[in-house]
């Protein structure tokens, strides 16, 4: 079975007999062996990356957990599965806007954490430095109520 089957070649199994004894035209194979996908040259050089370019690695806590930052918050992520084209292999577990909340989530979920990573988290600012600081401290419910009047 190691020889490749040509899609246009007929085989004894592909020739059928009609009930009246006449030989039917040979059947052609519909599908040949598919070519294997070429491996991209940079595939092996790619670091186990971030799911989105706006995420920045803040700290790798251990082999299964890390903290990334995006424009709005810090995200605690767990390694789940393998990295693929549309999937980084990391799943979001917690979304934190304050350092204290982030440290609490790390204590609750992550188990053993590298001391250097814990020091990085402790050095973070008390609140996430979000992009739009003009809305911080404003009651968004009051804004929507004022817009309805």
C-alpha positions, 0 to 999 in steps of 0.5 A: 500500500506504499505506492501512490495511486494515480487519480486517473489510473484504473485498478482491477477493483475499479472495473465493474461488470454489468449484469448482461456481462459487458464491462462497464467503463472504468471508474476514476478515483475521485480524490488522490492523496492530499499533499502535506501542508508545508511548515512555515519557516518561522513556525519554530521561531515563534515564541508562545505568543500572545493572543492579541497584539494589544496584550503585553506580558507582565509576568510569567508566574509558572509554567501554567499561569501568566499575567498580561496587560491590555489597555483596560486591565490586567488578565490572569491567564492559564495555559490550556491546550496547544498554540495554533494559528488562531489560538494562543493556548492561553485562556483568560481566568480573571480580569483585574483593574487593581493590583490587590485584586490581581494578587488575590486572584494569583493567590487563589488560583495559581499555586506556586509562583516564581518569586521574581514574578511575584515581585513584578506584580507587587511593583505594579501601580495600585490601579491599572493605567488605562488608556481613557483616564477621563472616565475614571471615578465617574458614575456611568449610571448617572451619565446614562440617566442624564442622557435619558432626560 
